[in-house]
């Protein structure tokens, strides 16, 4: 056996010390996830930004205390506040897009939720698969790691890399128009509910959920008809609006269910659609 030299002993001791010192830095994390509404993002930005009118007029110090606690907990590796598509779209239509973006990126550290339609698709896929095998009563078990970009329990970097894109005025106008349409639609539904003599919550809940199922199938059939018209009409040889042929979220949902049916041995296309309709009638109610 070769005897150890002083240099060998020194190297071994140094490595042990380094391991002891470094070990706590790489211990496993279990961060809590906190989703911040745009209202909170906006007010925290305002309380820190002297250029805003709200800051000059005076804003509730609660938002400053909230920011300080969230920032501290984030740096202590205890929480993460993922951002989302809503933070981006709601910030774009303001005069402080870059400042708001800086705020939610500071607390999200690059962790971003998938868009709402992708998350909905995951939920539908799991529920539809359970229904096919007779386990539709099982509660959905959506893994948070599957719907967030970036590792939640990774050590936060000291650097935040961000890219500011040029603001597209047409996109902003489209967002504002969509917001106006959504407001009008919600206002109309609220008026219908308030004026109706039927005040049973379960009735209106069933009514709204059934509308989702029927609307999804209707959008799918309209898309299929549009594709058929384009590909089979010789007068449309010069057709160039291919963006109009891209599948909507409703079409993607139905395509997902068709794929699941194929994976479970259902090959006939009409039978697939009939099963989806049965699922819609039995589950979206």
C-alpha positions in Angstrom: 0.0 0.0 0.0 1.4 3.4 -1.0 1.8 5.7 2.0 0.0 9.1 1.7 2.2 12.2 1.4 1.5 15.5 3.1 0.2 16.8 -0.2 -2.2 14.0 -0.5 -3.6 14.5 3.0 -3.9 18.2 2.4 -5.8 17.6 -0.8 -8.2 15.1 0.9 -8.8 17.5 3.8 -9.3 20.5 1.5 -11.9 18.5 -0.6 -13.8 17.5 2.5 -14.0 21.1 3.7 -15.1 22.2 0.3 -17.8 19.5 0.3 -19.0 20.5 3.8 -19.1 24.2 2.8 -20.8 23.7 -0.6 -23.4 21.1 0.5 -25.9 23.5 2.0 -25.9 25.6 -1.2 -27.2 22.6 -3.2 -29.8 21.2 -0.9 -33.1 20.4 -2.4 -35.7 23.1 -2.6 -39.5 23.1 -2.1 -40.7 26.5 -3.3 -44.3 27.6 -2.8 -46.0 28.9 -5.9 -47.8 32.2 -5.7 -49.7 33.6 -8.7 -49.9 37.3 -8.7 -52.9 39.0 -10.4 -52.1 41.9 -12.7 -53.7 44.2 -10.2 -51.0 43.4 -7.7 -48.2 43.6 -10.3 -49.5 47.0 -11.3 -49.8 48.5 -7.8 -46.4 47.2 -6.8 -44.9 48.8 -9.9 -46.7 52.1 -9.1 -45.5 52.3 -5.5 -41.9 51.9 -6.6 -42.1 54.2 -9.7 -42.2 57.9 -9.0 -43.1 58.6 -12.7 -46.6 57.2 -12.2 -49.6 59.5 -11.3 -50.6 57.1 -8.6 -47.2 57.4 -7.0 -47.3 61.2 -7.0 -50.8 61.2 -5.5 -49.9 58.7 -2.9 -50.6 54.9 -3.0 -51.3 52.5 -0.2 -48.1 51.4 1.5 -49.5 47.9 1.6 -48.2 47.4 -1.9 -44.7 48.4 -0.9 -44.7 46.0 2.1 -46.1 43.2 -0.2 -43.3 43.7 -2.7 -40.6 43.7 0.0 -41.9 40.5 1.4 -42.3 38.8 -2.0 -38.8 39.9 -3.1 -37.2 38.8 0.1 -38.9 35.4 0.1 -38.0 34.9 -3.6 -34.3 35.7 -2.9 -34.4 33.2 0.0 -35.5 30.5 -2.5 -38.8 30.0 -0.7 -41.3 31.1 -3.3 -41.6 31.6 -7.0 -44.3 33.8 -8.7 -44.6 32.5 -12.3 -45.8 35.0 -14.9 -48.4 34.3 -17.6 -49.7 35.4 -20.9 -52.2 37.7 -19.0 -49.4 39.7 -17.5 -47.9 40.3 -20.9 -51.2 41.2 -22.7 -52.5 43.4 -19.8 -49.1 45.2 -19.6 -48.9 45.9 -23.3 -52.0 48.1 -23.3 -50.5 50.5 -20.7 -48.0 53.3 -20.9 -45.7 51.4 -18.6 -45.2 48.1 -20.4 -41.4 47.8 -19.7 -41.8 48.7 -16.1 -44.6 46.2 -15.5 -42.6 43.6 -17.4 -39.6 44.2 -15.2 -41.8 43.8 -12.1 -43.3 40.4 -13.0 -40.0 39.1 -14.4 -38.2 40.1 -11.2 -40.5 37.8 -9.2 -41.0 35.0 -11.8 -37.3 34.5 -12.6 -38.0 33.0 -16.0 -40.8 30.7 -14.8 -43.9 31.1 -17.0 -47.3 29.4 -17.1 -48.3 27.7 -20.3 -51.1 29.6 -22.1 -54.6 29.0 -20.9 -55.7 26.9 -23.9 -52.7 24.5 -23.5 -53.6 24.1 -19.8 -57.2 23.5 -20.7 -56.1 20.9 -23.3 -54.1 19.0 -20.6 -57.2 19.0 -18.3 -59.5 17.8 -21.1 -57.1 15.1 -22.1 -56.8 13.7 -18.6 -60.6 13.9 -18.0 -61.5 12.5 -21.4 -59.0 9.6 -20.9 -60.5 8.8 -17.5 -64.0 8.9 -19.0 -63.0 6.4 -21.7 -61.8 3.8 -19.2 -64.8 4.3 -16.8 -62.9 6.4 -14.2 -64.6 9.8 -14.9 -65.2 10.3 -11.1 -61.4 10.6 -10.5 -60.3 14.1 -9.7 -57.9 15.7 -12.1 -54.3 15.5 -10.9 -52.5 18.1 -13.1 -48.8 18.3 -12.2 -47.7 21.9 -11.8 -44.4 21.1 -13.4 -46.2 20.1 -16.6 -47.8 23.5 -17.1 -44.8 25.8 -16.2 -41.8 26.6 -18.4 -38.6 26.3 -16.3 -37.7 24.3 -13.2 -39.7 25.5 -10.2 -37.3 24.2 -7.6 -34.0 25.3 -9.2 -31.7 27.8 -7.5 -32.5 31.3 -8.6 -29.9 32.9 -10.8 -28.4 36.3 -9.9 -29.0 37.4 -13.5 -32.3 38.1 -15.3 -32.1 37.9 -19.1 -34.9 39.7 -20.7 -35.7 40.9 -24.2 -37.9 43.9 -24.9 -39.8 43.6 -28.2 -41.1 46.4 -30.3 -44.7 47.3 -29.4 -47.1 46.4 -32.2 -49.9 48.9 -32.3 -52.1 46.6 -34.4 -51.7 43.9 -31.8 -52.6 46.4 -29.0 -55.7 47.5 -30.9 -56.7 43.9 -31.3 -56.2 43.3 -27.5 -58.3 46.3 -26.7 -61.0 45.2 -29.1 -61.0 41.7 -27.6 -61.3 43.2 -24.1 -64.2 45.3 -25.2 -66.0 42.3 -26.7 -65.4 40.2 -23.6 -66.8 43.0 -21.4 -69.9 43.3 -23.6 -70.4 39.5 -23.6 -70.1 39.3 -19.8 -72.4 42.3 -19.4 -75.0 40.6 -21.6 -74.8 37.3 -19.7 -75.1 39.2 -16.4 -78.1 41.0 -17.6 -79.7 37.7 -18.7 -79.1 36.2 -15.3 -80.3 39.2 -13.3 -83.5 39.5 -15.4 -84.3 35.7 -15.3 -86.9 34.4 -12.9 -84.9 31.2 -12.6 -82.4 31.9 -9.8 -81.1 28.4 -9.4 -77.3 28.4 -9.5 -77.0 24.8 -10.7 -79.3 25.5 -13.6 -77.2 28.3 -14.9 -73.9 26.5 -14.2 -75.2 23.5 -16.3 -76.3 25.9 -19.0 -72.8 27.5 -19.3 -70.9 24.3 -19.2 -73.1 22.7 -21.8 -72.5 25.7 -24.0 -68.7 25.1 -23.8 -69.1 21.5 -25.1 -71.5 22.4 -27.9 -69.5 25.4 -28.9 -66.3 23.4 -29.1 -67.8 20.8 -31.5 -69.5 23.5 -33.6 -66.2 25.3 -34.1 -64.5 22.0 -35.1 -67.1 21.2 -37.7 -67.0 24.8 -39.1 -63.2 24.4 -39.4 -63.5 21.1 -41.2 -66.0 22.6 -43.6 -63.7 25.5 -44.3 -60.8 23.2 -45.1 -63.1 21.1 -47.4 -64.2 24.2 -49.3 -60.7 25.5 -49.8 -59.1 22.2 -50.9 -62.0 21.2 -53.2 -63.0 24.5 -54.9 -61.0 25.1 -58.1 -62.0 28.8 -58.0 -59.8 29.1 -54.9 -56.5 28.2 -56.6 -55.2 31.7 -55.7 -56.2 31.4 -52.0 -53.5 32.9 -49.9 -55.2 33.5 -46.5 -53.7 30.3 -45.0 -53.7 31.9 -41.5 -57.5 31.6 -41.6 -57.1 27.8 -41.8 -55.0 27.5 -38.7 -56.9 25.5 -36.0 -58.5 27.4 -33.2 -58.2 26.2 -29.6 -61.6 24.4 -29.9 -60.3 22.5 -33.0 -57.1 21.5 -31.1 -59.2 20.2 -28.2 -61.3 18.0 -30.6 -58.2 16.8 -32.4 -56.6 15.8 -29.1 -59.7 13.8 -28.2 -59.6 12.1 -31.6 -56.0 11.2 -31.0 -56.8 9.7 -27.6 -59.6 7.6 -29.1 -57.2 6.3 -31.7 -54.8 5.3 -29.0 -57.6 3.4 -27.3 -58.4 1.3 -30.4 -61.2 3.4 -31.9 -60.4 3.7 -35.6 -63.7 4.7 -37.3 -63.8 8.5 -37.7 -67.6 8.7 -37.3 -67.5 6.5 -34.2 -64.8 8.8 -32.8 -67.0 11.9 -33.3 -70.1 10.1 -31.9 -68.1 9.2 -28.7 -66.9 12.8 -28.4 -70.5 14.0 -28.7 -71.6 11.5 -26.0 -68.7 12.7 -23.8 -69.8 16.3 -24.4 -73.5 15.5 -23.5 -72.6 13.5 -20.4 -69.7 15.4 -18.9 -70.3 19.1 -19.9 -73.4 19.4 -17.8 
